[in-house]
C-alpha cells in the first residue's frame, strides 16, 4: 500500500512540474495573423527556393569522396547570408525569429 501511495505522489509531482514548465514556454509565444504569414511567404519565396538549392548543393558536396572544403565554406557562407535575409524580412513584418533558420 505504501509503494502505491508513493508512486501516486511521485506521479502527481511530475505531472505538476511538467505543467509548470510548459506554462513558462507558452508565455513568449504570440499569435500571427494569416495575412502577415502570407506576406512573409510571398516575400521570402525566392529566398526559400534559393536556400533549398544551396542546401542541396551542400549535401551533394558532403556526399563526394574528396570534399572540396573551400566550396563547402562558400556554400555555408551563402546559406548564412540567405538566412539573414529571411530573418530581415521576418523582422520587417514584426515576426519573431524562427528556430529553423
Residue, then its C-alpha position, 0 to 999 in steps of 0.5 A: x500500500x505504501x509503494x502505491x501511495x508513493x508512486x501516486x505522489x511521485x506521479x502527481x509531482x511530475x505531472x505538476x512540474x511538467x505543467x509548470x514548465x510548459x506554462x513558462x514556454x507558452x508565455x513568449x509565444x504570440x499569435x500571427x495573423x494569416x495575412x502577415x504569414x502570407x506576406x512573409x511567404x510571398x516575400x521570402x519565396x525566392x529566398x526559400x527556393x534559393x536556400x533549398x538549392x544551396x542546401x542541396x548543393x551542400x549535401x551533394x558536396x558532403x556526399x563526394x569522396x574528396x570534399x572540396x572544403x573551400x566550396x563547402x565554406x562558400x556554400x555555408x557562407x551563402x546559406x548564412x547570408x540567405x538566412x539573414x535575409x529571411x530573418x530581415x524580412x521576418x523582422x520587417x513584418x514584426x515576426x519573431x525569429x524562427x528556430x529553423x533558420 
